[in-house]
Amino acid sequence: MKVLVPVKRVIDYNVKVRVRSDGTGVDLANVKMSMNPFDEIAVEEAIRLKEAGLASEVVAVSVGVRQAQETLRTALAMGADRAILVVASEDVHQDIEPLAVAKILAAIAKEEQPGLILCGKQAIDNDMNATGQMLAALLGWGQATFASEIKVEGETATVVREVDGGLQAVSVRLPAVITVDLRLNEPRYASLPNIMKAKKKPLEEKTPADYGVDVAPRLRVIETREPPSRKAGVIAKSVDELVDMLKGAGVV
C-alpha cells in the first residue's frame, strides 16, 4: 500500500508572529519556516506504517512556493521515500486556498493510486481545517478526521478520533483520507545521516497547470491585525471582594 502525505510550509510554531505595519498580512521577513506540526505527525504515522510492513512507499507532497523544497526534504529525512512539489506561487505571502490544494491533491492521488492519504487536521497558519475533507469529497473516498489512533488491517482502517464528548472509534474502508490530531504520535528527529540521504532522494517538481487546476484566489484578506493586549490582573483582598468582582463582570 502506498501512503500519500501532504505537507505545508508554515511559520515555525515557536516564532512570535508579527503583523505588517500596514495591516496587509503577516511579516515573513527573516522568519523561520518549518513543516506544519500536524503534517509532521502525519509523516511520522506513514513511516510507522511502512516500518510495520503495512505500507510499501511513503510519498510527501507540498503545494505552494519553491521554498517548500526544504519542508519536503525534512519529510524525506524523516523517512519518506520520495516527494512531489507543486509550485503554485512565487509569492511567499500568497496562501493557496484549501479547495485549490484539494483539487491538486486529488489529481495527484489519481496518478499515484495510494491506498491511504494522511493529512494534518489543519495548518497552524490559517486554521482552515478543510483540505482533507474537501479532498475526500473530490475523490469519493471515505474519511476519518481528528485521528488520535490509527490501526490498519487489510482493507480497513480503524480510527479513534477526538470529539467534544470524548473519543469515538470509526471504521473506514481503504482507500481513505485520514486527518491526524496532536496525540497520535511523537514525530522523530531526522538524524544527520538521513538528512544527507534525503538530498539524493527524488523530488519531482510540477505546476498546477500540469493538473489542470486554477489556483487564482477566491478570497481576499481585507485586514490583518494583532489581538488586543491582555489587561493587567487585579488581586482580590478577600473572598467577598472576589465575588463582587465576578458579579460585576457578569461571571456569577
Disulfide bonds with the S-S distance in Angstrom:
none
